[in-house]
Amino acid sequence: MIRDVSGSYRKALQATVEHYSGWRPSPACIDALKGEGSWNNDWDASLELLRRHGTPPPERSALIDVFSGFYFGADPNGDPGAWTGYIGDEPLLVNPAFFKSVEQQGWGWGFVSGAEPPSARYVLERRLGLNNPPLIAMGDAPDKPDPSGLLQLSDSLLNSVRGGTVAYLGDTVADVKTVLNARRCRPDREWISLAVPPPHLSPGSGARLTYEEQLRAAGSDRILESTAAVPRWLQERAKI
């Protein structure tokens, strides 16, 4: 997780559900849904919340248009300079030095994201200044927890050779399940699930502790306090 989406994707989810039902789901409600491990895609999560609220869900394509209107505020495939939506409210959780630190410890890196390609590329290339970063975005592979995207990325980073170690960091139960599914598909590799609670959950709060327990119960190998803690985890691992 490299950006805080509580004021963007999650806000667009809330606004979309409210648009159709008049009901605005709370952050805790969204966290509970994400904790089930089946709703990584925010369009599908919006539809599911509408169903559970008793509101007849619209056509998926219509909901996507409404969601994109809130999130991008203009044509997703157009000039990012014209975007006026919630995408402008995404604090970054890492900086370019983060990736250099990972590389200096002998690790490659890449992204398997549930975000639309324009959103993912905008953050990675324009805001972080990464040059052609390895990326599997929405539409490039089935949605998580299907492991296809992670398997594809790992083959690319490891040059399709057998073996190797893959550590994947995510902030949802679906991310954890993706790693477990990849482990079953490719037992020749070492798969490590690193998990981090989303930053809108305050450290030490009951909500954060509950979320951490959901990640742990799903099978995460290690809970980190933040994405920025990854280089330190790599250092600790190198000493083992």
Stockholm file with secondary structure:
# STOCKHOLM 1.0

chainA/1-240         MIRDVSGSYRKALQATVEHYSGWRPSPACIDALKGEGSWNNDWDASLELLRRHGTPPPERSALIDVFSGFYFGADPNGDPGAWTGYIGDEPLLVNPAFFKSVEQQGWGWGFVSGAEPPSARYVLERRLGLNNPPLIAMGDAPDKPDPSGLLQLSDSLLNSVRGGTVAYLGDTVADVKTVLNARRCRPDREWISLAVPPPHLSPGSGARLTYEEQLRAAGSDRILESTAAVPRWLQERAKI
#=GR chainA/1-240 SS CCBCCTTTHHHHHHHHHHHHHSCCCCHHHHHHHHTTSSCCSHHHHHHHHHHHHTCCCCCHHHHHHHHHHHHTSSCTTSCGGGCCSGGGCCCBSCCHHHHHHHHHTTCCCCEECSSCHHHHHIIIIIISCCSSCCEECBTTBCCTTSCHHHHHHHHHHTTTCSCCEEEEEESSHHHHHHHHHHHHHCTTSEEEEEECCCTTSCTTCHHHHHHHHHHHHHTCSEECSCGGGHHHHHHHHHHC
#=GC SS_cons         CCBCCTTTHHHHHHHHHHHHHSCCCCHHHHHHHHTTSSCCSHHHHHHHHHHHHTCCCCCHHHHHHHHHHHHTSSCTTSCGGGCCSGGGCCCBSCCHHHHHHHHHTTCCCCEECSSCHHHHHIIIIIISCCSSCCEECBTTBCCTTSCHHHHHHHHHHTTTCSCCEEEEEESSHHHHHHHHHHHHHCTTSEEEEEECCCTTSCTTCHHHHHHHHHHHHHTCSEECSCGGGHHHHHHHHHHC
//
